[in-house]
C-alpha cells in the first residue's frame, strides 16, 4: 500500500492524538516527565501514584492541557486488591486503553536502596518481596487488567520501565566510600520484568498488543533532594563516578527518555515488540 508524504511526517508517525495512556508512578522523578510528554503529544493520561505530589502535578497538567486530558488516582499499589479494582474501573470507564506505561517502583530504604541492610549479604525477605512486587508484579497486574482491554480492541502498546541493571550488574567500585547502594532485589526484579515483557509480546502479538521495555541507565535524581531517599547532588562523588562509566561522560536527564517513550507509544514503532531499549549513554555498549 502506497503511503503519502504526509503520512510519513513526524507529527503523524509519533502522534498520540485520540489515545489514552495509563501511567504508573506518575509523580516520580521520571514519571513527571513521562506524563508531560504524553500530554504534550496529544494523549489523555490516567495518572497513578502514591505520593501527595500527584495532585499538585495534576493540577498543573490540567491547567495546561485541559481537565478532559488528565485523570488521577492516588493509590498504594502494594494493596493488591485495590490495584486490581482500580485497573478494572479504568478499563470499564475509559473509551479506550491504547498505552500502558509501567513506571512505578519504590526506591528507598524499604526496598534496600542506600542502606547497609540492602546489601547482598544483608538483604531481607521483606526487601526482596517489595522489589519483586514493585519491579515485576505491579506490571503483571496492570497488564492482566488493562491489557485485556487492549486485546479486545486488537491494539495497544505496553511499555515497561526496567533498568540497565537488568542487563548488567552494578559495579561495586561505584558505591565504595559513598552512602549509595543499589540492592540485588532491584536488578533481579527488573530482569524478570524484561522477561515478562518478552512473554507478553509473544503471547499477545497475534491480538495486536505490543510490549517493550525501556531500560534507563544513569538517570540520577538530582531534583528531589528534600523528599526522595534516592536523590543525590549534582556534584556528589557518586554522580561523578557514574559519568565516568558512560561513553558520553555525563548522566542522563529525564527528557532524554522521551524519544524512546514516544517511539514505543506511537505508531512509529508499529512493527516493534518484545524489545528492550537501553537508554544509557553507552553504559552497556562497552
Secondary structure, DSSP 4 states (H G I P E B T S, - for coil): ----TGGGSHHHHT--TT-EEEESSTTSTTHHHHHHHHHHTT-EEEEEESSTHHHHHHHHHHHHH-GGGEEEEE--TT-HHHHHHHHHHHHHHSS---EEEE-----SGGGTTTSGGGSTTT--HHHHHHHHIIIIIHHHHHHHHHHHHHHHHT-EEEEEE--GGGTSPPPHHHHTTSS----HHHHHHHHHHHHHHHHHHHHHGGGTEEEEEEEE-S--B-S-TTT-TTB--TT-HHHHHHHHTSTTSS---GGGGHHHHHHHHSGGGTT--S-EEEESTTGGG-
